């Protein structure tokens, strides 16, 4: 069944997003169609509109979606009409070397589904019948979307979809950076640079893991106050410090065991590495511009055995991690309600992006009727 849907589209890089009526074609082999209930407005979507993530336009945005399956294509097993699902913005084939060795976030197939389905085609068309690209194989900032099953994760139908949507990117990325990538140990010292949606989740990931000291750093006092709600034991406004590395080392009594860069700037990645004590690990979570670089003193890698690494999608294994995060939420150990600063209708999407760019929200969420 073909569906008409309102969708958020980036027509031109550097221009505001637009909301338009599109046609969503039915699922083919190995695909499903979702009716969306909610979609988070993520900084990665903004990065696609401003060119930080160089993706071809026109582009249907959205990769942090939750909804219900309304149609399934041929050969689909394990998913059925009526199932509640989340989108996973990394297409995971389950067969390549990375999937088979427990690192599906690095799946070879993902690069083939950066703005299309894995087979190189799409199911979105505009009013003129022209095909539309889709963000990360998803394009779920729309009332309906057709995705490959490799981008879909079934969840418990009792989980509220507006809260569950956040797990699909921001929560998984931030919490996973702490629990999966860094493997933060109880009693440790952790520092988080940047307290946007992902940074707040890195903070609460460190708290869930049992870190004794969690220092949140940002330039916004409002975001720092929010970081305390998510488990930060200390906060620091970077604007107030002449030398952030020295200030952090003084506060932590010699440096951090773990540091997380959640902004997407090489300079801050260097600071995250710089605040480490010997044997510490710095994890770069933010998405930097393609030409951005990070400079570290090479000798410290040898003599201090410090680690500088990256974390993509929180080193996610969505089929296992999404249900685990949902259970943490149900056990009141994972904050989701508190992340949602404001909800929007799809017609208010341009305002949602403006609010995101202005740093007004921890997370804005588009709710579909």
Phi, psi and omega in degrees: 000128176277140182238142168269138185211149170275136184219153177264123188234135168267109181274327184211132180300133180088000179250156178299151178291160178234156177247124183218162178275128182234168175253131178249115181284154182293162182290145174257199181308125176074019182237161174224156173253131177256142164261115187284140173257325183203154176212125176288148177260102191259154179297334177295324175297317177299320180298329177288331181278334183257001175095356176299320170257107186282091179243146183287141176260161358288146190226121172283123185275176174104126178214003184242062189249153175224140181188198184234137179289130179245350177200147178232147179271180180296146174078004181281128175234150178083353177226143183215161176304134181098344179293142174271133187219159171244151172275145174241119190282357172253117178289121187242110188283335181080000187239335185286175182303318184289317177298319184287340180254019173082018178233059186295342178295344179258016184312135179299330183290336185302321181296333179280348182239036181289326179215015175219178167288166184304334181274004177089003179247172179225163181248008178258138173225146179274184184298335179270003180084006181277141181293149178243137174288163181228139182291122174052039178070011185245288183064045187263013171272059185205159182293328175224152176207143175252123184234157170285149181297340177291349177250018186230137178232125178284139179231170178297129181294346179280352181277126179302127187291329180293327176279320182299327183306323184295335180295330186298340177215286190303314182290313180299318183294313183285308180297317181297327177301323180279314188271326182264310185282302183281331185054057181305133182263149177303141178083001184275175177249125182233144178234133179240119177266116179099120185241042169281199183302315180289317181298319177299324179285330172295321177301310182287336173296318177296322179294316178299323181284347176096020176301139182278323179237126178231107181260121178258134182236132177201176176257001181246120178296327179295318178291325178293322176296321178294323179301325177296325177295333183264005173120359178295132177271337179219154176226157179212128175272117185298334180292335185272357185246129178288322179227101187294324181295313179297320181296319180291318180296324177293314182295323185269001179071036176127350177128172185261153171282327182221143174221141184235125176264112185239032182246314183101038178228131181301323180299320181284328174300321178294323177294319178300319177293322183293332183277357183286145166277175180302137180081004183282168182231125175255131184242120179269115183252324182294152179265111181272161175297151185306327184265000180291146181228161177234133181245127176229159176283112188302322183299332181292335177296322181278303189284336181249358180049041176274154183239134171241116184221173178247164175223113178257121179058031179062030184048048192286145165236079193309321182298331177262320187285322181300310177299325179295318179293321177298320179292323176298321177297315180294330178274007178062029176256346179239124181270121175242315180306318184290342179287332187278102180283322182204147173251155184224154165278165180296330179292340179268011182304318178303323177291323178299319179289323177296319178294321178297313181296328180278355179074027183279338187242147163288311172206129169265144181230129174272126178255135180257141183289000000 
